[in-house]
Amino acid sequence: MTRKRLAQATLALVVSGLLLWLVLSFVDAEVAWARVRAADPGWLLASLLVSFVVLWARGLRFAALTERAGPGVVTATVAAQNFLLRIMPLRVGELSLPYLLHRVAGEPPAHSLVSLVLVRVVDLWLLLVTGAVAVLMWFGEGDLRRNLALVGGVVVMTALLVGFRRWVALGLRFAAWGARVTGLERVALVQKVLDKLIAAVSESRRLRRAQVVALGGWSVVVAALQYVLFYCLLRVFGVVVHGTQVVVGAAAAQVAGALPVATVGSIGTHESGWVAGFAWVGLDLGDAALTGVGSQVITLAFAALFAGPAWWALRRVRPPS
């Protein structure tokens, strides 16, 4: 490990540790231990089953956007990516999806990367829309500033989604300009990657109507299942909340966990967003902190459980010649 990577890993550990320490400061150790011992195995099993269905829904969604890889290979790749995403800093694990799809199925990596960015934008848009609706349902229409902030966020994400190719192309032009200024354009690999990404953005115009419908439909299914999953995780620890509270808290946790912060995966950011979201809609701070940490531990265990067979399956796939 180089000094730079060692420093990045150390920083990620420190940031994740500090965020976890802050969250755990709201937890009463005796109460938490009692809740853990009294955890409901039925709801834990339900969480496992829902998590598995979420994985398949994600796999089918991305398979609708691929050119060569089938649903089985894509789902296995998504399982492996999800685990790596949970343990690597700055969401670097995201890049494992285009890499693995190219390695095992010959999928064009630039096309996969653009499709992945599109999927994440759709996910974030759905989180903001459902979260905003849930906040308005829970609090009503009294706070104008809060409502304007929520509507503003939805408008921005809608503009980003509608003009996706335009914004990505603009970002790539900015990256190309940066490469020229810094001299990186003389590095063959950098120029090759930029050229392939620009071509992939241009080709993304060819998405068929069926692909657009599949992307939207499966994204709605994934979002709904994730809210069901978080409800099940709350019930594992005996916490019962209203559906709108689940949507607000879960949306906050997922948005926070998606931020490219120097942490170990989403460890620290997920819990912080969870506590902030659920406390905002009235859940006790101690319960919010306990279930936030518990949801992280349980879903990370699920991700590892799914990633094991996925790696085994991917190793048996014969790479394209």
C-alpha positions as CSV (number, residue, x, y, z in Angstrom):
1,M,0.0,0.0,0.0
2,T,1.4,3.4,-1.0
3,R,1.6,6.3,1.5
4,K,-1.2,8.1,-0.3
5,R,-3.5,5.1,-0.1
6,L,-2.5,4.5,3.5
7,A,-3.3,8.2,4.3
8,Q,-6.7,7.9,2.6
9,A,-7.5,4.7,4.4
10,T,-6.5,6.3,7.7
11,L,-8.6,9.4,7.1
12,A,-11.6,7.2,6.1
13,L,-11.3,5.2,9.4
14,V,-11.0,8.4,11.4
15,V,-14.0,10.1,9.8
16,S,-16.2,7.0,10.1
17,G,-15.0,6.5,13.7
18,L,-15.9,10.1,14.7
19,L,-19.3,10.0,13.1
20,L,-20.1,6.6,14.8
21,W,-18.9,8.0,18.1
22,L,-21.2,11.0,17.7
23,V,-24.2,8.7,16.9
24,L,-23.4,6.2,19.7
25,S,-23.2,9.1,22.2
26,F,-27.1,9.2,22.0
27,V,-27.3,5.5,22.9
28,D,-27.8,4.2,26.5
29,A,-25.7,1.1,26.6
30,E,-28.0,-0.9,28.9
31,V,-31.1,-0.1,26.9
32,A,-29.3,-0.9,23.7
33,W,-28.1,-4.3,24.9
34,A,-31.6,-5.1,26.1
35,R,-33.0,-4.2,22.7
36,V,-30.4,-6.3,20.9
37,R,-31.1,-9.4,23.1
38,A,-34.8,-8.9,22.5
39,A,-34.4,-8.6,18.7
40,D,-37.2,-10.2,16.8
41,P,-35.9,-13.1,14.6
42,G,-39.1,-13.0,12.5
43,W,-38.5,-9.4,11.4
44,L,-34.8,-10.2,10.9
45,L,-35.7,-13.0,8.5
46,A,-38.2,-10.7,6.8
47,S,-35.4,-8.1,6.4
48,L,-33.2,-10.7,4.8
49,L,-35.9,-11.8,2.4
50,V,-36.7,-8.2,1.4
51,S,-33.0,-7.4,1.0
52,F,-32.7,-10.3,-1.4
53,V,-35.6,-9.1,-3.4
54,V,-34.1,-5.6,-3.5
55,L,-30.9,-7.2,-4.9
56,W,-32.8,-9.0,-7.7
57,A,-34.8,-5.8,-8.5
58,R,-31.6,-3.9,-8.9
59,G,-30.1,-6.6,-11.1
60,L,-33.1,-6.7,-13.4
61,R,-33.1,-2.9,-13.6
62,F,-29.5,-2.6,-14.7
63,A,-29.8,-5.7,-17.0
64,A,-32.3,-3.6,-18.9
65,L,-29.6,-1.1,-19.8
66,T,-26.8,-3.6,-20.6
67,E,-25.8,-4.6,-24.2
68,R,-24.4,-8.1,-23.6
69,A,-24.7,-9.3,-20.0
70,G,-27.8,-11.2,-18.9
71,P,-29.9,-10.7,-15.8
72,G,-28.1,-13.4,-13.8
73,V,-24.6,-12.1,-14.4
74,V,-25.7,-8.5,-13.8
75,T,-27.4,-9.4,-10.5
76,A,-24.3,-11.3,-9.3
77,T,-22.2,-8.2,-10.3
78,V,-24.5,-5.9,-8.4
79,A,-24.2,-8.1,-5.3
80,A,-20.4,-7.9,-5.5
81,Q,-20.5,-4.2,-6.1
82,N,-22.9,-3.5,-3.3
83,F,-20.5,-5.1,-0.8
84,L,-17.5,-3.3,-2.1
85,L,-19.4,-0.1,-2.1
86,R,-20.1,-0.6,1.6
87,I,-16.5,-1.0,2.6
88,M,-14.5,1.3,0.3
89,P,-14.1,5.0,0.7
90,L,-15.5,7.8,-1.4
91,R,-17.8,5.4,-3.2
92,V,-14.9,3.9,-5.2
93,G,-16.7,0.6,-5.0
94,E,-19.2,1.9,-7.6
95,L,-16.5,1.4,-10.2
96,S,-16.4,-2.3,-9.6
97,L,-19.7,-2.7,-11.6
98,P,-18.4,-1.5,-15.0
99,Y,-15.1,-3.3,-14.4
100,L,-16.7,-6.7,-13.5
101,L,-19.3,-6.5,-16.3
102,H,-16.5,-5.8,-18.8
103,R,-14.4,-8.6,-17.4
104,V,-17.0,-11.4,-17.3
105,A,-19.4,-10.3,-20.1
106,G,-17.4,-7.9,-22.3
107,E,-19.8,-5.1,-21.5
108,P,-18.4,-1.7,-22.7
109,P,-17.2,-0.1,-19.4
110,A,-17.8,3.5,-20.5
111,H,-21.4,2.6,-21.4
112,S,-21.9,0.8,-18.0
113,L,-20.4,3.8,-16.2
114,V,-22.8,6.2,-17.9
115,S,-25.7,3.9,-17.2
116,L,-24.7,3.6,-13.6
117,V,-24.6,7.4,-13.2
118,L,-28.1,7.6,-14.7
119,V,-29.4,5.0,-12.3
120,R,-28.0,6.9,-9.3
121,V,-29.6,10.1,-10.5
122,V,-33.0,8.4,-10.9
123,D,-32.6,6.9,-7.4
124,L,-31.7,10.3,-5.9
125,W,-34.6,11.9,-7.6
126,L,-37.0,9.3,-6.3
127,L,-35.6,9.7,-2.8
128,L,-36.1,13.4,-2.8
129,V,-39.6,13.3,-4.3
130,T,-40.9,10.6,-1.9
131,G,-39.0,12.2,1.0
132,A,-40.5,15.6,0.2
133,V,-44.0,14.2,0.0
134,A,-43.6,12.4,3.3
135,V,-42.3,15.5,5.0
136,L,-45.3,17.6,3.8
137,M,-47.7,14.8,4.9
138,W,-46.1,14.6,8.4
139,F,-45.6,18.3,9.1
140,G,-48.3,19.9,6.9
141,E,-47.8,23.0,4.9
142,G,-47.0,25.5,7.7
143,D,-43.2,26.0,7.3
144,L,-42.7,27.9,4.1
145,R,-38.9,27.8,4.2
146,R,-38.8,24.1,4.6
147,N,-41.3,23.6,1.8
148,L,-39.4,25.9,-0.5
149,A,-36.1,24.0,0.2
150,L,-37.8,20.6,-0.5
151,V,-39.4,21.8,-3.7
152,G,-36.2,23.5,-4.8
153,G,-34.3,20.2,-4.3
154,V,-36.8,18.3,-6.3
155,V,-36.7,20.9,-9.1
156,V,-32.9,20.8,-9.3
157,M,-32.9,17.0,-9.4
158,T,-35.6,17.0,-12.0
159,A,-33.6,19.4,-14.2
160,L,-30.6,17.1,-13.7
161,L,-32.5,14.1,-14.7
162,V,-34.3,15.6,-17.7
163,G,-31.0,17.1,-19.0
164,F,-28.9,14.1,-18.0
165,R,-26.9,13.7,-21.2
166,R,-26.4,17.4,-21.5
167,W,-25.1,17.8,-17.9
168,V,-22.9,14.7,-18.2
169,A,-21.5,16.0,-21.5
170,L,-20.8,19.4,-19.9
171,G,-19.0,17.6,-17.0
172,L,-16.9,15.7,-19.5
173,R,-16.0,18.8,-21.3
174,F,-14.9,20.4,-18.0
175,A,-12.9,17.3,-17.3
176,A,-11.2,17.5,-20.7
177,W,-10.4,21.1,-20.1
178,G,-8.9,20.2,-16.8
179,A,-6.8,17.5,-18.5
180,R,-5.5,20.1,-21.0
181,V,-4.7,22.6,-18.2
182,T,-2.9,20.1,-16.1
183,G,-1.2,18.3,-19.0
184,L,-3.0,15.0,-18.2
185,E,-4.3,14.9,-21.8
186,R,-0.8,13.8,-22.8
187,V,-1.4,10.6,-20.8
188,A,-2.8,8.1,-23.3
189,L,-5.0,6.3,-20.7
190,V,-6.7,9.6,-19.6
191,Q,-7.5,10.7,-23.1
192,K,-8.7,7.2,-24.0
193,V,-11.1,7.1,-21.0
194,L,-12.5,10.6,-21.8
195,D,-13.0,9.7,-25.4
196,K,-14.9,6.5,-24.5
197,L,-17.1,8.3,-21.9
198,I,-17.9,11.0,-24.4
199,A,-18.9,8.3,-27.0
200,A,-20.9,6.5,-24.4
201,V,-22.9,9.7,-23.5
202,S,-23.6,10.1,-27.2
203,E,-24.8,6.5,-27.5
204,S,-27.0,6.9,-24.5
205,R,-29.4,8.7,-26.8
206,R,-30.3,5.3,-28.3
207,L,-32.1,4.1,-25.2
208,R,-35.2,2.4,-26.4
209,R,-38.6,3.2,-24.9
210,A,-38.7,-0.2,-23.3
211,Q,-35.4,0.5,-21.6
212,V,-36.6,3.8,-20.3
213,V,-39.8,2.2,-19.0
214,A,-37.8,-0.6,-17.4
215,L,-35.5,1.9,-15.7
216,G,-38.3,3.9,-14.3
217,G,-40.5,1.0,-13.3
218,W,-37.7,-1.0,-11.6
219,S,-36.4,2.1,-9.8
220,V,-39.9,2.7,-8.3
221,V,-39.9,-1.0,-7.2
222,V,-36.4,-0.7,-5.7
223,A,-37.3,2.5,-3.8
224,A,-40.5,1.0,-2.4
225,L,-38.8,-2.2,-1.4
226,Q,-36.0,-0.3,0.4
227,Y,-38.6,1.5,2.5
228,V,-40.2,-1.8,3.4
229,L,-36.7,-3.1,4.3
230,F,-36.0,-0.2,6.6
231,Y,-39.4,-0.7,8.3
232,C,-38.6,-4.3,8.9
233,L,-35.2,-3.3,10.4
234,L,-36.9,-0.9,12.8
235,R,-39.2,-3.7,13.8
236,V,-36.3,-6.0,14.5
237,F,-35.5,-3.7,17.5
238,G,-39.1,-3.3,18.5
239,V,-39.5,0.2,17.2
240,V,-42.9,1.0,15.6
241,V,-43.3,4.1,13.5
242,H,-45.7,5.6,10.9
243,G,-45.0,5.0,7.2
244,T,-44.3,8.6,6.5
245,Q,-41.6,8.6,9.3
246,V,-40.0,5.6,7.6
247,V,-39.9,7.4,4.3
248,V,-38.3,10.6,5.7
249,G,-35.8,8.8,7.9
250,A,-34.8,6.3,5.2
251,A,-34.5,8.9,2.5
252,A,-32.2,11.0,4.7
253,A,-30.1,7.9,5.5
254,Q,-29.7,7.0,1.9
255,V,-28.9,10.5,0.7
256,A,-26.3,10.9,3.4
257,G,-24.9,7.5,2.7
258,A,-24.6,8.3,-1.0
259,L,-22.4,11.4,-0.4
260,P,-18.7,11.0,-1.6
261,V,-17.3,11.6,1.9
262,A,-14.0,10.2,3.0
263,T,-15.5,7.4,5.1
264,V,-15.3,3.6,5.0
265,G,-18.2,3.0,2.7
266,S,-21.3,4.5,4.1
267,I,-20.3,3.8,7.7
268,G,-20.9,7.0,9.7
269,T,-22.8,8.9,7.0
270,H,-25.7,6.4,6.9
271,E,-26.1,6.4,10.7
272,S,-25.8,10.2,10.9
273,G,-28.5,10.7,8.1
274,W,-30.7,8.1,9.8
275,V,-30.6,9.8,13.1
276,A,-31.1,13.2,11.6
277,G,-34.1,12.1,9.5
278,F,-35.9,10.0,12.1
279,A,-35.3,12.5,14.9
280,W,-36.7,15.2,12.7
281,V,-40.0,13.3,12.4
282,G,-40.2,12.6,16.2
283,L,-38.4,9.4,16.9
284,D,-36.5,9.3,20.2
285,L,-32.8,10.1,19.7
286,G,-31.7,6.9,21.5
287,D,-34.0,4.7,19.3
288,A,-32.9,6.5,16.2
289,A,-29.2,6.0,17.0
290,L,-29.6,2.4,18.0
291,T,-31.6,1.5,14.9
292,G,-29.3,3.5,12.6
293,V,-26.3,1.5,13.8
294,G,-28.2,-1.7,13.8
295,S,-29.5,-1.2,10.3
296,Q,-25.9,-0.6,9.1
297,V,-24.6,-3.8,10.8
298,I,-27.4,-6.0,9.6
299,T,-27.5,-4.8,6.0
300,L,-23.7,-5.0,5.8
301,A,-23.9,-8.6,6.9
302,F,-26.6,-9.2,4.3
303,A,-24.3,-7.6,1.6
304,A,-21.5,-9.9,2.6
305,L,-23.8,-12.9,2.6
306,F,-25.0,-12.2,-0.9
307,A,-21.5,-11.2,-2.2
308,G,-20.0,-14.6,-1.4
309,P,-22.1,-16.7,-3.8
310,A,-22.0,-13.9,-6.3
311,W,-18.2,-13.9,-6.4
312,W,-18.3,-17.7,-6.8
313,A,-20.7,-17.5,-9.7
314,L,-18.8,-14.7,-11.4
315,R,-15.6,-16.8,-11.2
316,R,-17.4,-19.6,-13.1
317,V,-18.4,-17.3,-16.0
318,R,-16.2,-17.8,-19.0
319,P,-14.9,-14.4,-20.1
320,P,-15.7,-13.4,-23.7
321,S,-12.8,-14.1,-26.1
